Amino acid sequence: MAVDEDSLPRFAVLSPEHLKLYEAATAKGVYNLTTAERDWRDRRETLVARGYELRPRYHPGWTPSWLGTRRDPTFCEDSILIEDYHIIDAIRIHDARLVAIKDVENNKLEIELARALTTGDLLADPTNHCIPMLDSFPDPLNENSQLMVMPYLCPFDDPPFNAVGEVLDFVQQTLEGLLFLHKQGVAHRDCASANIMMDGAPLYPRGHHPIRREFLPDAVHLISPLPRIDNPVRYYFIDFGMSTRFEPGASHLVTGAKGRDKELPELSRDVPYDAFKADVFILGNVYKKEFLEKYHGLDCLSPLVTAMTKEDPEKRPTVQFALAFFHAMVESRNTPNPRWRLRPREESVPERVVYDTVAMARETFYHLKRIVG
């Protein structure tokens, strides 16, 4: 559909000088599909038949929408590449839901485990924070692969945390989710920050582009996410490619040195270690790296994090005890006001004054709205 260039923001329209540069770049193939993108384009027919549609960039015969116009390709939706070669965003046709489709090669266990953890009964459990598998089917390009369809999720820290209560909610949800996994006899074994995501839909009532989340779906107009302290989100564990499921009563010992968190002390290819205690360390290290080391005002979490990241696995709590400890801490009111602004450790004094003033004004407005409304 043609777009009226006069209706576009000024930054999305090229000057004559820049237009020539971008025309030359397009002619040289700068915006061509990558090898991985061509594979997804070649899967499109199968995906559509299954009920999923890809963005126009991945339609057969695609030509750039900016050709013959003055539009800056940077702000044309069909110039935007996928971020991960084995995952692509798509729209579920029957309800226009945004989903993610993952190419899972030579790992039937990941799909079986994802399916087992998100059956109807288990999905009804509010402490289940495993990403649901919506669908799966053979990859038309590779007989050793399956395509797994999941809800579209954002990185857990994009947009960034702004209030103490947002961090506390994250800690509670992830501890609950890990306890749920362990109750099912499953050790995640890679529950590092990259494998924790969130459903950010409550923060974007008008939607957002699946790759450039700071823009509306048109990839032209900037948006500001709502604060999650007033619009709670739900967090999920993803990627069960390294996970292990144990029979009831069986030992939780494993070997293996793979995983994103290389600080796990007992990680070994030869010496067996307790996978459940390893999960506790990895999650505790997420809290340490992503919150305690980045923000002031979260000292209330220090005893929990210290216990979870003990070098000796035998001295670490179970996740059940860690969650109970967290609840006791919150109930004792030994925590800051949940609405207090998070203050980054690298923040300067002048920045602190400005941001604290803005936060105080926002908080005053919040309370006035509650009184009046």
PyMOL commands that set and color helices and strands:
alter all, ss='L'
color gray80, all
select helices_A, chain A and resi 5-7+10-12+16-27+35-50+56-58+73-75+77-79+108-117+120-123+164-183+193-195+201-203+275-292+299-308+313-315+319-331+349-372
alter helices_A, ss='H'
color red, helices_A
select strands_A, chain A and resi 52-53+87-92+97-105+135-139+142-151+154-155+186-187+196-199+234-237+244-245+253-256+268-274+295-296+343-344
alter strands_A, ss='S'
color yellow, strands_A
deselect
rebuild
show_as cartoon
